[in-house]
Amino acid sequence: MTKRRWLDVACVGALAALALMTWQIFDPRVWPVMVAMSLGQVLGTVSLAAFAYVVVSDFRAQLRAGRQGVGKKPDGDGDLQSATDEAQSPPLASGPGGGL
C-alpha cells in the first residue's frame, strides 16, 4: 500500500471511530455504548497507528535524502537569497549608552 492509501485509512478510521463515539451519546442503551467504546477504541488505535506509520516513513525518507545529498553541490542557482537572508534593520539605539 502507498503512503497515500495508509493516510486515507487513517482518516476514514478516525472518522468512523468518532461517529461510533457520537452514536452512543444519542442512544445511551447498553449495547450501543459497549459497541461504540470497544469498536471505536480499535478503529481509533488503528487509525493512529496508520498515521504514525506515514509520518515515520516520510521522516525516514527525508533523512535518507538528506544523507545522500551531503557534500553535493546544490542544483540550480546557489546565489539566490531567501526571505530570511535579507539585510537586517539597523538597531534602534546607536552607541553604547544611546537610548530612545
ZAMARGU-4260 file (C-alpha; in steps of 0.2 Angstrom, whole numbers, plus 5000, padded with zeros to 4 digits):
<rodrens>
0) 5000/5000/5000 | 5006/5018/4996 | 5008/5031/5009 | 4993/5040/5002 | 4982/5024/5005
5) 4988/5022/5023 | 4984/5041/5026 | 4966/5038/5019 | 4964/5023/5030 | 4969/5033/5045
10) 4957/5047/5041 | 4942/5035/5037 | 4946/5025/5053 | 4946/5041/5064 | 4930/5047/5057
15) 4922/5030/5059 | 4928/5030/5077 | 4921/5047/5080 | 4904/5043/5073 | 4903/5027/5084
20) 4908/5038/5100 | 4895/5051/5095 | 4882/5037/5092 | 4882/5031/5110 | 4879/5049/5116
25) 4862/5049/5106 | 4857/5031/5110 | 4863/5028/5128 | 4857/5010/5129 | 4870/4996/5135
30) 4874/4988/5118 | 4877/5004/5108 | 4888/5011/5122 | 4898/4994/5123 | 4900/4993/5104
35) 4904/5011/5102 | 4918/5011/5115 | 4926/4995/5111 | 4925/4996/5092 | 4928/5015/5092
40) 4944/5011/5103 | 4950/4998/5090 | 4947/5010/5075 | 4955/5025/5083 | 4970/5015/5088
45) 4972/5008/5070 | 4970/5025/5063 | 4983/5032/5074 | 4995/5018/5070 | 4992/5021/5051
50) 4995/5039/5053 | 5011/5036/5064 | 5017/5024/5050 | 5015/5038/5037 | 5024/5051/5047
55) 5039/5040/5052 | 5041/5033/5035 | 5041/5050/5027 | 5053/5057/5041 | 5065/5042/5037
60) 5064/5046/5018 | 5069/5064/5022 | 5083/5059/5032 | 5089/5047/5019 | 5088/5060/5006
65) 5097/5072/5016 | 5111/5060/5020 | 5113/5056/5001 | 5114/5075/4997 | 5128/5079/5010
70) 5144/5086/5001 | 5135/5088/4984 | 5133/5105/4976 | 5115/5111/4976 | 5106/5111/4960
75) 5101/5127/4952 | 5107/5145/4956 | 5116/5145/4973 | 5116/5164/4973 | 5098/5166/4977
80) 5093/5173/4994 | 5078/5168/5004 | 5067/5180/5013 | 5077/5177/5029 | 5093/5181/5021
85) 5088/5199/5018 | 5098/5213/5026 | 5093/5216/5044 | 5086/5233/5050 | 5098/5244/5060
90) 5097/5244/5079 | 5085/5256/5087 | 5099/5264/5098 | 5116/5269/5092 | 5131/5269/5103
95) 5135/5261/5119 | 5123/5272/5130 | 5111/5278/5117 | 5093/5277/5121 | 5077/5282/5113
</rodrens>
